[in-house]
Amino acid sequence: MSKVRHDVLLIGRVVTDPETNVQCLMPNDNYFSHYGIEPSHDSILKGRGALKKSNSSKVASYSDNGNGSILGFGLGIACFQIAKETHLEAILTEIFDADTARDILGLAMFYCDDYVGLTELEDFTAEQMCFTDRVLTPQIAGEIFRSITDVQRDSFFKKWIPLHAPDGLVCYDVTSVSSYSQRIDGIEYGYNRDKEKLPQMNIGMFTDIETGVPLAYESYNGSINDFTNFPYVINKAVSWGLKNNFVLIMDGGFAEDFAINYSQFEGYDLIVGAPVDRMSEVKNRLIAWRKSNTDHLSMAQYRFDSSIKCKDEEFELAPNVNGRLLLYFNADKYTLQCTSLQMDIERQKTILEELKKISPRDAKKFNRYFDITVNEDRSFSYKIKTDAISDDLHVCGSLAIMTTSQKLSVESILRCYCNKDVVEKRFRDLKNEIMGERVRVHSTEACKGKLFVLFISLILRTTLSIKLRDWVRKNRYSLIGCIHQLKNIQCRKTGQNWILSKALTKKQKEISEILKLPVHSLDVRK
C-alpha cells in the first residue's frame, strides 16, 4: 500500500449554482472537523471524492432490515468469536458498558478491512453485520473516540496482559506516526522512522514473543528519543502488571546503561542486542573469539536444523548489572555476509580509482576501509585499512546478545531475540493496513481514543492472522483476501431469521472450518 503524502487538507469543492451562476463552497466533513464548526442538524456530510447518490434505503439499526435484506455475516462472526475466545469482549464490557463495548468491537472490525477512510464506516456497518445496536457513522465514531479515557485504557491493559503473556517473554519496540495536525498534544518533530519531514508522535508497544499478540502500548511526544523515555514506559508497564516474572526482549538501540539499570531496578530480566559498532568491548571479545580456537563452544540448534556455534561468558551489561554475553556464529550467514562485504569494498575501491579529485567531506564516506589523504588541490591518495577489513570480516556471520537471565538456555535466548521482529510486524500492520499511515483526527482526546480502538483492531487482525497462517502459506493467499472472503459470506433475512443467501465457495468453506465458524447453522438446507 503506497504511503499517503498529502500536504493539504481537502475541505470540499467549489460548485456553481445553475440558476444564479454564483460559485460557492460545498464543504465536506473535513471542513467542519478542521474549523471546529458544528454542521446543521439536517446536513449530510461527505468525505473526500465524488459525491455519492443518496441511499434512502439505509437503515439506522439492524432491526430495521426488512424481509429479503442481505448482510455480510462472515467477518462479523469471525471477529466476535475471537472476541469471546480471547475474553476481549468480556474485558471491554466490564470496563465500558455492553453497548459501548460492541460499538468499539464494530469499529475495530471496520479497521481490520482495507483502510479506506472513516467516511466509508456507515456503508460498511450497514452492509456487514457488526452485532451493534446501531449502524455506526463517522460522527458516532468521533463520539466514541472522545469518550475513551486513559483510566479505561489502563484498566484494559491490567486485565488483558495476565491472560495473554503466559510465558512472561515480552518484546518492546517503538515506532513513529506522522501527522499534519497542529492541535494534538505531543505531535512534534523528531527522529522519523519513515523518513518523512513531518511532526509525529511516538508509540511504544509490548508484544508477547511466542504468539505475537499485542499486550499494551504507550504514546508520547515525537521529539523524545526512545531510550530517554524508556524508564517512564517501564514505570507504566509495572502499573499494568508487567513486572518481576517477565523477561523483556529489546534490540540494541536500548543497550544504554541507564535503560539497563532501570529495568534491573524494576525486577526485569533482560535480553538485549549488543551492537558491536557502539560497544568496543563486545566487538573485541567477538573478534578474539573468532580468531581463537573453537574450544569451549556449545551448539545451538535454531531454525531449519542449522547448527550455530555459541560462546556463553560472564559480562557486565552496565555498572553493577552482571549477566551473560552470548556470542553466536552461523557459517552459512558468514559466507553470505563476507561476499557482500567484499563486493562493497571493491565497489568503493573502483569509485576511488575513477576519481581524479575529491573533497574532504566526500572522503569521509570512505573512511571505514580507506585511509585517504586529500591535497590542497583536492587530488588525493589512499591506502586500504587491512586491519579494519579483517575485523569486519571476523564479525560477519556473528551475533552478540546480552542477558541478565541465568535460567534461559543459549537456544532459548537466540530464539527469543530472533523472534522479536513480531513487534515490528505488528507496527507494520497497525500503520499500513489499519491506520493508513496517519491518525487522521484533530484533537488530543479523539487521538487517544482512536489509538485504543486501533489497538483492539490490531488484536483482532493478529489473531485472525495466527489462525489462518498455515492455510495462507499453503494456498499462497493473503490475509486481506481471507477478510474479503469472509465479508462475502452473506445472509438474507427471512422472517426473524438470517439464512445463507448462497452456497459457500471452496475458499469460504476452508476458512470457515479453520476458524470454526458456525455458518452451518445459517444454511437454508439445515
N, C-alpha and C positions, 0 to 999 in steps of 0.2 A: 504494500500500500504506500503510495507516494506521500511525502510529508506536505502538510499544509503550510504555505509560505506567504499568506496574505499580509500586506502591511496596511490595509484599510479595512473599515467595517462597513458592510453594505447595510444601509438603513431603510432602503425602499427603492422605488423607481419613479421617474417623472412621467406623468401621463397628461394627455391633452384632452380637455373637455370638448367633445364633438359639437356641442351647441354654442359655447362661448369662445372656443378656440384658445382658452386660457390654460397654461401649463400649471400643474400642481404636483406636490409630492404625495405618493401613495406609500405611507410608512409600513414597514414590516415589524415583527416582534423585536428585532434588534434596536429599532428606533426608541421604543418605549423603555426597554431594559437599560439602554445606554444613557438616556437622559433622565431616567427615573420618573417617567410620566406614566400615570395610570391610564390605560385606554378606557374609552367609554364602555358602558355596560353591554351594549349590543354590538361591539366591534368584533370582527372576525380577523384574527391576526394570522399572517402568513410568514413563513420563513423565507430563506433565500431561494432563488429560482423562479420559474414561471408560476403564475397563479393557477391554483387548482380549481377545477369545477366544484361547485357546492355539492356536497353529498347529503341530500335531505334524508337519506335512509340511515345515517349514522346514529348509533344508539348511545345513551348515557350510561347504561349498565347492561350486563349480560342478560339480566332477566327481561329486558325489553326486546330481546330477539324473538321474532315470531316463528311459526312453523315454517320449515324449509330453510331457515337461516343456516349458513355454513361458517364454521370457525376452525382454525388450525388448533389441534389439541396436543400434538406430539411433543413439541418443545416445552409447553406448559406442564404436561405430566412429568417429563423428564426432570425439569428444574425443581418442581415441588416435591418430587420423590427424593431427589438429592437433598433438598432442604430438610426433609423429615429424617432421612438416614443419618445425616451428619449432625442432627439436632440444631441446625441453623434456624429453622422456623420456630422451634421451641424457645431458643435463646432470644430471638428478636421479639417474640410475643411476650416473653417475661419482662423485657426491658421497655418495650413500647406497648401499645395495645394491639389486639389481634388485627384490627383493620389496617393500622399503620404498618405492622409487620408484613402483611400481604401486599400493601402498596409498595413497600421497599423491595420485596421479592419480585413484584411485577416489573418495577423499574430495572432491577438487576438483570432480569430475564431479557428485557429490551436491549440492554447494553451487551449481552452475550452475542447478539447478532452482529452482522457487518455494521460498522459505525456509519450512520447516515445523518446524524444530527437530531436534536430533540424535537424539531418540527415534525418529524415522522412518528413521534410517540403515539399520538392519538390514532392514527391509521393502524399502527402496529397492534395496540391494545384492543382496537375494535375488531381486528381480523384474527387475532390469536387469543385463545383462552388463557388469561393470566391469573384466574382464580381470585381476582379482586372484586370488590363490590361495585366498582365503577370503572368506566373507561378513563384511562389517565390522559391528561393533556399537559402541554408544557407549563401552563400556569399551575396546575396541581403539583407537577414535579418540583417547580420552584418553591412552592409552599412546604413540600416535604423536605427539600434540601435545607431550608432555613430553620426548620423545626428541630433538626437533629443537633443535640448538644455534645460538647466534649465529655461530659459526665456519662451520657448514654453510650458514647463510643467506647470509653474506657471500661465501662461495665460489660460491654460485649466482649472485649478482649479478655477480661478476667474469667469469663465463663467459657470462652472459645479455646483458649490456649491449653488448659489441662486436658481437654478432650482430643486434641489433635497434635500433640507433641509427646507421644508416649515414651519414646526412647531418650528424650532430652537432648537430641542433637539438632541444633538450630543454627542456620546461617543468616548473616546480616550483610546488607549492602545498601548503597544509596544511588538514587538517580535524580535527574532534574527534569522539570516540566516547564517549558517556556509559556509565556502569556503576554498578550497585548494589553491587558487590563492594568490600569494605574490606581484602582480603588481597592485592591485586595492586599491586606497586610501581609508582608513577607515576600512579595514579588519584587525582587531586587536583582541587579546584575551580579554575576559570579561566574565560577567555572562551569561552562555549559557543555555537557557531555554530548549534545547533538551538534555542537559547533555552530549554533545559531546566535546571532548578535541581538539577543532579546533578553529582557529580565526574566527571572524564573523563580520557582520555588523548589526546594529540595525535599525528597521523600525517602526516608529510610524504612526498610521493610525486613521483618523477620519471617523466615520460611522454614518449615520442617524439612530436614535434609533427606529423609527417607521417602516421603510421599510427594514433596514439592508443594504441599498445601500452604497457602499464606496464613500466617498466625496473627500478625499485627503490623501496624505502620505508624509512623510519626512524620508530620510535615514540619518544616522550619524554613527560616529565611534563606533566600537563594544566594546571599553574599557570604554565608558562613560555610567554611570548608568542613569536610566530613569528620575528620578526627578531632577538630576543636569542639564540635557539638556532640561527639560520641558519649562523653560522661553523662550528659543530660538525657540522651536517648536511653542509656543503660539504667539511669535512675527511674525513668518511666517504665522500662521493661520490668524492673523489680516490682514496681507497684502493680503491674498486671499479673504477676505470678511467675515471671521468667527469672528464676533465681536458684542458687545453691546447687541443685542437682542437674543443671543444664550445662552442656558443652557448647560454646559459641565458636562458630567457624567463620573466618573472615579472610579476605585477600590481603596481600602485602601492603596495601595502602593504609591499613590500620596498625602496621608494625611500628608504632611510636611508643616511647617509654610511658608517657602519662596515660595513654589508652590501655596499655597492658596492665599498668599498675592499678588503674581504676577498676578494670574487670576483675583482677585478682582480689581487690578490696571488697567487691560485691559478692565474691564467692564463686565466680565462674571459672571453669576450666576452659582453656583457650586452645584452638587450633588456628594458627595464623601463618600466612605465607611469609617467607624470609627473602625479601628482594635482594639479590646478590649485588645489584648495581648500587644500592644505598648502604648495604651492611658489609663493610670491608672484611670484618672478622669471619662472617659466614662464607664470603667468597674465598677467602684464603683457606679456610678449612675444607671447602669443597674441592678447590684445586689441588691441595695437598693430598686429599683422599684419592682423587682421580689419578694423580701421578704415582701414588704408592702402590704397594701390592694390594691385592683384593682379599687380605686376611680379615677375619672377624666380621664377615658380612652375612646378613640373613637374606633370604629370598622371599620377596613379597609377590604373591600371585594376585594379579589385579584383574585386568579385563582380557578377554579373548585368549586366555591361557598363556599370556606373555609373561616371562619371568623378568622381574625388576630387582636389581641389586639395591640393597639398602644398608646404611650405616646409622646406628642409633647411639647417640652420645649425650652426655650431660652438657647443659648450656644455660647461661644466664640470659633470659629473654629481655630483662630490664633490671635496673638496680633493685636488689633484694627480691627478685622474682626468678626462682630457679625452675628449670624444666628440662626439656629434651630438644635436641636438634636432630632432625631426621633428614639424611641425605639420600636421595633416590637417583638411580641411573637406569635408563632404558636404552639398550643398544640399538633398537630399531629407530627411535627418535634421534639418537646420536648421529646415525648415518644421514638422515634427512636434514637435520639442522646444520651439520658440518658442510654438507653440499651447498645448502642455501647461503651459509656464511661465506664460504669460499667464492661463490658466484658474486656475492655482493662486493667483496673486496676486489675482485677482478674488474667489476664494473666501475668502481671508484678509481682504480688504477688507470683504466682506459680513458676515463674522463680527464684525469690529470695529465696524461701523456698527450692528449689532443689540445690542451690549453697552452697558450703562449704566455698569458698573464693571468694573475688572479689577485683579488683584493684581500686584505687581511680578514675581512668579515667572511668572505666566501671560503677562505682557507680553513676557518674554524669548523666547517661542515665535515671536513675530512680528518679532524684531529684524533679521532678514536684509533685509527690504524695507520696514520701517516704523520710524520714529523715534517712540517712544511716551513721553509724559510722564505719569506717574501722580501724582495729587494725594494729600493725606493721607486724604481720604475715599474714595479708590480710584476717583474719577472720573478721566477721562483725555482727552488729546487726542493726535492722531498726525499725522505728515507722511510722505508717501511718499518713500522713498530712490530718487530717479530715477537717480542715478549707479550705485547698486548694481544696479538692474534693467537699466540699459543694459549694464553689464559682463557680467552673466549672459546677456543676450540675445546678446551678441557671442561668448560661449563656446559657445552652442548649435550643435550640428552639428559640433563640433570635437573633436579627439583629439590629445593630446600624448604622444609616446613618446621616451624617451632610449635611446641605444645607444652602446657603445664600438666597435662593428664599423664598419670603414671599407670593407668589401668588399660587404656586402649592399646591394641597391638599395632605394629607398623602397617599391617594390611588395612586395618580399620581406619587409621589416620589418613592413609593415602586415599582410600575410597571416599571418606567424608570430604576431604579437601577437593578432590576432583569432581565431586557431586555438587559443590557449592554454586555451580552455574544455574541451579534450579531457580535461584532468586533472580538471576539475570533474565531467565526465560519468563518469569512472572512479570518483570518490568516490561519486557518486550510485548507481552500480551496486553498489559494494562495500557501502555502508551499507544501502541499501534492498532490493536484490534478493538479495544474497549473505549479508550478515551479519545482516540482520533488526534493525538499529538497535543491537544490543548484542553484546558479545564473548561473554558467557554462559559464562564459566569462572571458577574461584575460586582460581587460583594463578598466580603470575608466569610459571612455566615453561610451563604449559599455554597461557597467553595469548600468549606469544611464538611458540610452535609453531603455534597456531591461526591467528594472523595470517599466518604464512608459507603455510599451506595455503589460506587465503582469497585470498592474493595469486596463487597458482597458479591457483585457480578464476577469478579476475578475468582472467588471461591467456587462459584457455580461452574464457571468455564474450565477451571483447573480440574475439578472433579469429573466433569464430562470427558476431558482430555485423557485423564488417567484410565477411566473405564473403557474408552474406545481406542486406546493407544495401539494395542495389538492388531485390532481389525483395520485401523487406518494404515498401519505399516504394511499389512498383508495385501490390502487392496489398493495401495498407493493412492489413497484418498486424503482429503483434508478435513480438519475439524469443522471448519465453516461449511464445508459440503455436507457433513453429517447434520449440522444445525439446520441447514436448508431442507434436508430430507425429513427431519422431524417436524419442521414447520408445515410441510406439505401433507402430513397425516391429518386429514380434515374430517370433521364430523358434521352431520346435518341434524338439526333439531326436529324431532318427531314427537309431538305432544309435549310431555315433560322430560323426555329423554334425549340424549345425544347419541347417535349411532354413526359408524363409519360411512362416509359418503361414497367411497370407492375402495377397491381392493388395494392392499399394500404392495409396493414393488419389492423386488428381491432385497435391495439395499435397506429399505424401510423395515422389512421383516427381520433381517440380521441385526440391525442396530437396535431394534425394539427388544430382541431376545437378549442381547448383551446387557442392555440397561434394565432388563426385566420389567418392561412397561406393561401395564395391564390393558393393552389395547384389545385383547381378545374379548374383554367384557363389553366393548363398544361395537363389536362386529354384529352386523344385521343378521348374520346366519346363526348366531348363538341363541 
